[in-house]
Amino acid sequence: MEKILVIGAGGQLGTELTKALVNTYGSNAVIATDFQESARSKFDYCSFKVLNIMDKEAAASLIKEEQITQVYHLAAILSATGEKNPIQSWDMNMGGLLTVLELAREYNISKIFWPSSIAVFGPDSPKINTAQDAFKNPTTVYGISKLAGEHWCEYYFNKYGVDVRSLRYPGLIGYKSMAGGGTTDYAVDIFHKAVKEEAYTCFLQSDTYLPMMYMEDAVNATLQLMAAPASSIKIRSSYNLSGMSFSPQEIFECIKLQYPNFTINYKPDFRQQIADTWPKSIDDACAQKDWGWKAQFDISKMTSEILTKLPLYFNYTTK
């Protein structure tokens, strides 16, 4: 029987991925953890424990006691938040990953999942259909930590045989949690403003194209990657993953089809400089070839689903 530990389950991805894991493996097979006690309320359907992954002894004790077979390590400080305190961001992002990799080696955990990001690419990377092996020179501490993390994952696989798997997520957009401090998070905030019939001020320029993905696609990609036989996983750093690409103006225009009175203005801040270094679109041919990945949501399908479900989920008063 699998016993799965989700670290950082209270975040945007963890909230939905944990539920999908429970639906797949059963509530007794999944333990959700977060460093904040307040996250407990999200997980009334499975076991929840408070865990700070920087406390290796506590993590080791939990893994040993629960006989954990898989770990999904999602805890991280994201791009925009990380730039405000780069040393703390580095310590958290790298320290947490190395703790998990060491525990996987020590306790023979069968599989590890760790998310990377398009932030590993930089100003000298190709911007259109950025390839799996494109040049990488990240300019944020988040991107630097993700690129270093990819190399550590590859190292632990080659050196110790740790079956660690990873995806370079684009910007993730869902309706079940609020934005978490990333540069692409305008594409989460904008939907909340629309359904509350409030004007939205965007921190990026109107024509800033970035790779994005609807959360359902991201969760399905993760489950599909982790279910694939080890022989199919040819890349042990991290796989490029693609969904769609759009600009703030394009998502605004899609929303206006259902909320015609919605308004937007643009006030770029320091996150614009981060976005300018990232790809506009991603080539994920390797993921398609190795384990059959294919996104299901485009901008129109995603927008329709979010605008239908978000008001109900947050009990917003609709028009």
Secondary structure, DSSP 8 states (H G I E B T S, - for coil): ---EEEETTTSHHHHHHHHHHHHHH-GGGEEEEES-GGGGGG-TTSEEEE--TT-HHHHHHHHHHHT--EEEE-----HHHHHHSHHHHHHHHHHHHHHHHHHHHHHT-SEEEEEEEGGG--TTS-SSSB-TT------SHHHHHHHHHHHHHHHHHHHH---EEEEEE-EEE-SSS---S-TTTHHHHHHHHHHTT--EEESS-TT--EEEEEHHHHHHHHHHHHHS-GGG---SS-EE---EEE-HHHHHHHHHTT-TT--EEE---HHHHHHTTS-SSB--HHHHHHH-------HHHHHHHHHHHHHHHTT----
